[in-house]
Every structure is written in structure tokens, then in C-alpha cells.
């Protein structure tokens, strides 16, 4: 029997209006009475927890920053990994030569060199505040960063992903979490490793876990799941790796699966 349900946020549980549908919310509330719920996002921890509080009035075990940070309600932050200062400095120096927007995350605070449309749009998308720090490269070089994020067109980021992956191979991990977002995180970080850490800490079995996802960063979690569910709007790689392809995030695809296939987990 499936006992642990892991949900990506953007493109999965959140629809294109960045809302959780009433149907999905009610399904998760019912599910939580018997089973464990985990949220796993590329978002900042504060952003992810704000979504949980808004829709469920409480928090759950949470994977943030694509696995660099893990939070458990009873314990707080139990994992917090960073890109070391010397590596962060090298990456930022190279990124700044590319004429691409970049931003950094330090102690769960979002920073940008410039107050431009990219950071404004991201902050709105994630419902978080941000700080403008003209000498951000110096700050990152001194203290490191939880992750770096690049924002540009999907096509340009596809190219940059290949370039950065090769240039900094062995130092960091590079992948897309959204068509216009390219993530750079510590080398030993991804959602799958974080889910494995959480599974061992909580005593869960792999075969008990169901993962819902839509994008490249969710593929890592599929490796830790007994059942893999791709959203109807998921990229092809995710659909190909999934056991089930459900409806889109705009059609309550999460509850569509929960109600029809996993109804025995619902509270009577």
C-alpha cells in the first residue's frame, strides 16, 4: 500500500495561475489523515512553506531548493547544503560574462545584482521578497550560496545548460526546473537524494512512495519512488519515465489519480 505522497509544486500541484485547485486541496487534506505528504520544490523554503500554510494551515516535510534544504515540522531544517565560496566565485565570474540574469540564495533570502524585470517576475511568481545587492558577486564569493538561478529564454538556457555542465563538471549540478529557469546547485544535491535522505530518516520504504512531477528536476525523485506519476503537461522525458500520465496541472491531475487509483488511502 502507498503511504507517502510527494508533490512537486510548480506545474504539478500548482496550476498556471499558481493556485491549488479546490479539488486537489480537498484530496490532499483527506489523504493526510492516513498517509504522509511531502512537498518537493525548486523554490526557496520560505516560499514553499508559505504555499503549505496558505492552503493547509500547517506545514509538512519539505524539500526545498531542489534538494539543498530539507525541513521537518517537528525539527526545523535538517539538511542545508551550499555551493562553497570558491566554487561560487568561479561560476559567478563566468556567468557575469554571459549577459544573462542571475540570482543567488543565501540563508533563505533571495538576492539580485539588479532590480530588473527578471527578479521582479520571479519574486511575484514565488511570492517572496528580494534584496538588490550591487556587489552580490563579492558576497557570494565570501559566503557561498544555496543555489544560483539563471533566467532567460528556454532555447538559450538549453544551450547554457550544456556549456555550464561541461565547464563546471564535478563541482555543481545544472538542470532546468522551469522552461525559463536554469538551476545551479551543489554537486551532491537533487530532489532524489533529498527524498532518499528523508525516506531513511522517517523510516519509509521505497515501494510505499508515490511521486508526482512534471519537469527535469523531478526525474531524480522518480528513482526513489514505488509509483511515478507524470502530469499531462510534463516534459516528454518525465512522461516516458512515469508509470502513469495523468491530466494536466490545470485539470486537477493530482486528484484525478488519487481518487481513481489510490482511493484506498483516503480516510473513510
KAPE-V824224 format. One record per pair of residues at least 4 apart in sequence whose ideal C-beta (glycine too) atoms are under 6 Angstrom apart, sorted by the first residue. I is the first residue (numbers start at 0). J is the second residue. D is the distance in Angstrom with one decimal. If there is no record, write none. Layout:
I & J & D
I & J & D
This chain:
1 & 207 & 5.9
1 & 209 & 4.9
1 & 261 & 5.9
2 & 34 & 5.1
2 & 207 & 4.3
3 & 35 & 4.6
3 & 203 & 5.0
3 & 207 & 5.3
3 & 208 & 4.6
4 & 34 & 5.9
4 & 36 & 5.4
4 & 209 & 5.0
5 & 37 & 4.4
5 & 39 & 5.5
5 & 210 & 4.6
6 & 12 & 4.7
6 & 38 & 5.7
6 & 211 & 5.1
7 & 11 & 3.9
7 & 39 & 5.8
7 & 212 & 4.5
7 & 217 & 5.2
8 & 12 & 5.4
8 & 13 & 5.1
8 & 40 & 4.4
9 & 13 & 5.4
10 & 213 & 4.0
10 & 214 & 6.0
10 & 248 & 5.5
11 & 211 & 5.3
11 & 212 & 5.8
11 & 213 & 5.0
11 & 230 & 5.4
11 & 248 & 5.8
12 & 19 & 5.7
12 & 253 & 5.8
13 & 17 & 5.2
14 & 18 & 5.6
14 & 248 & 5.1
14 & 249 & 4.8
15 & 249 & 5.7
19 & 23 & 5.3
19 & 24 & 5.0
19 & 54 & 5.0
20 & 251 & 4.7
22 & 251 & 4.4
22 & 254 & 4.8
23 & 251 & 5.1
23 & 253 & 4.8
23 & 254 & 4.7
24 & 54 & 5.3
26 & 254 & 3.8
26 & 257 & 4.8
29 & 265 & 5.0
29 & 266 & 5.5
30 & 34 & 5.3
31 & 36 & 5.2
32 & 266 & 3.8
33 & 264 & 5.8
33 & 266 & 5.2
34 & 264 & 5.2
36 & 59 & 4.9
37 & 60 & 4.8
38 & 47 & 5.7
38 & 59 & 5.8
38 & 61 & 4.9
39 & 62 & 3.9
39 & 190 & 5.1
40 & 47 & 4.8
40 & 63 & 6.0
41 & 65 & 4.5
41 & 176 & 3.8
41 & 182 & 6.0
41 & 216 & 5.8
42 & 46 & 4.1
42 & 47 & 4.9
42 & 125 & 5.5
43 & 107 & 5.7
43 & 127 & 6.0
44 & 63 & 3.9
44 & 68 & 5.3
44 & 70 & 5.8
44 & 107 & 5.3
45 & 107 & 5.4
46 & 125 & 4.4
46 & 127 & 4.9
47 & 61 & 5.4
47 & 63 & 5.1
48 & 58 & 5.4
49 & 126 & 6.0
51 & 55 & 5.5
51 & 58 & 4.9
51 & 59 & 5.9
58 & 72 & 5.0
60 & 71 & 5.2
61 & 70 & 4.5
62 & 66 & 5.7
62 & 69 & 5.7
62 & 190 & 5.9
62 & 193 & 4.4
63 & 68 & 4.5
64 & 68 & 4.8
64 & 145 & 5.2
64 & 146 & 5.3
65 & 182 & 5.7
65 & 184 & 5.5
65 & 190 & 5.7
65 & 216 & 5.3
66 & 188 & 4.7
66 & 189 & 4.9
66 & 190 & 4.7
66 & 192 & 5.7
66 & 193 & 3.5
67 & 80 & 4.7
67 & 145 & 5.1
67 & 146 & 5.9
67 & 184 & 5.4
67 & 188 & 4.7
68 & 79 & 5.3
69 & 77 & 5.3
69 & 78 & 3.9
69 & 193 & 5.6
69 & 197 & 6.0
70 & 76 & 5.4
71 & 77 & 5.5
80 & 185 & 4.7
80 & 188 & 5.5
81 & 143 & 4.4
81 & 145 & 5.5
82 & 86 & 5.4
82 & 87 & 4.6
82 & 143 & 5.5
82 & 144 & 5.3
82 & 185 & 5.3
83 & 143 & 5.3
84 & 140 & 5.7
84 & 141 & 6.0
84 & 143 & 4.5
86 & 170 & 5.0
87 & 139 & 4.7
87 & 143 & 5.1
87 & 144 & 5.2
88 & 140 & 3.7
91 & 136 & 4.8
91 & 139 & 5.4
94 & 101 & 5.0
99 & 149 & 5.3
99 & 151 & 5.2
100 & 117 & 3.9
100 & 150 & 4.6
101 & 147 & 5.9
101 & 149 & 5.3
102 & 111 & 4.7
102 & 148 & 5.2
103 & 110 & 4.9
103 & 139 & 5.2
103 & 144 & 4.4
103 & 147 & 5.6
104 & 109 & 5.9
104 & 144 & 6.0
104 & 145 & 4.4
104 & 146 & 5.4
105 & 144 & 5.6
109 & 127 & 5.8
109 & 129 & 4.2
110 & 130 & 5.2
110 & 132 & 5.0
110 & 135 & 5.3
111 & 118 & 4.0
111 & 129 & 5.9
111 & 131 & 5.8
112 & 135 & 4.7
114 & 131 & 4.7
116 & 120 & 5.9
117 & 150 & 4.4
118 & 129 & 5.6
122 & 127 & 5.6
122 & 129 & 4.9
132 & 138 & 5.9
139 & 144 & 5.1
146 & 184 & 4.6
147 & 183 & 4.2
148 & 180 & 5.9
148 & 182 & 5.9
149 & 181 & 4.2
150 & 179 & 5.8
151 & 155 & 4.5
151 & 156 & 5.2
153 & 178 & 4.2
156 & 181 & 4.4
159 & 163 & 5.7
160 & 164 & 6.0
160 & 173 & 5.5
160 & 181 & 5.8
163 & 167 & 5.8
163 & 173 & 4.8
164 & 173 & 4.6
167 & 171 & 5.1
170 & 186 & 5.9
171 & 183 & 5.2
171 & 186 & 5.4
172 & 184 & 5.3
172 & 186 & 5.6
173 & 183 & 5.4
174 & 182 & 5.7
174 & 215 & 5.2
174 & 216 & 5.5
175 & 181 & 5.7
175 & 215 & 5.0
176 & 180 & 5.0
176 & 182 & 5.1
176 & 214 & 5.9
176 & 216 & 4.6
184 & 188 & 4.4
189 & 219 & 4.0
190 & 216 & 5.8
190 & 219 & 4.8
190 & 220 & 4.6
191 & 219 & 3.1
191 & 220 & 5.1
191 & 222 & 5.0
191 & 223 & 5.2
194 & 198 & 6.0
194 & 220 & 5.2
194 & 223 & 4.4
195 & 223 & 5.3
197 & 201 & 5.9
198 & 203 & 4.5
203 & 207 & 5.6
205 & 225 & 5.7
206 & 225 & 3.9
208 & 224 & 4.8
208 & 225 & 5.3
209 & 226 & 4.5
210 & 220 & 4.6
210 & 221 & 5.9
210 & 224 & 4.0
210 & 227 & 5.7
211 & 228 & 4.7
211 & 253 & 5.8
212 & 217 & 2.6
212 & 237 & 6.0
213 & 230 & 4.3
213 & 232 & 5.9
213 & 233 & 4.0
214 & 234 & 5.9
218 & 240 & 5.9
221 & 227 & 4.4
221 & 240 & 5.3
226 & 242 & 5.5
227 & 241 & 4.6
227 & 242 & 4.9
228 & 243 & 4.8
228 & 245 & 5.8
228 & 256 & 5.6
229 & 233 & 4.2
229 & 237 & 4.6
229 & 238 & 4.6
229 & 241 & 3.6
229 & 244 & 4.8
230 & 247 & 6.0
230 & 248 & 5.4
230 & 252 & 5.0
231 & 246 & 4.8
231 & 247 & 3.8
231 & 252 & 5.6
232 & 247 & 4.2
232 & 248 & 5.6
233 & 237 & 4.0
233 & 238 & 5.2
238 & 244 & 5.2
245 & 252 & 4.0
245 & 255 & 5.2
245 & 256 & 4.7
246 & 250 & 3.9
246 & 252 & 3.8
246 & 255 & 4.9
247 & 252 & 5.5
248 & 252 & 6.0
251 & 255 & 5.9
254 & 258 & 5.6
256 & 260 & 5.4
257 & 261 & 5.1
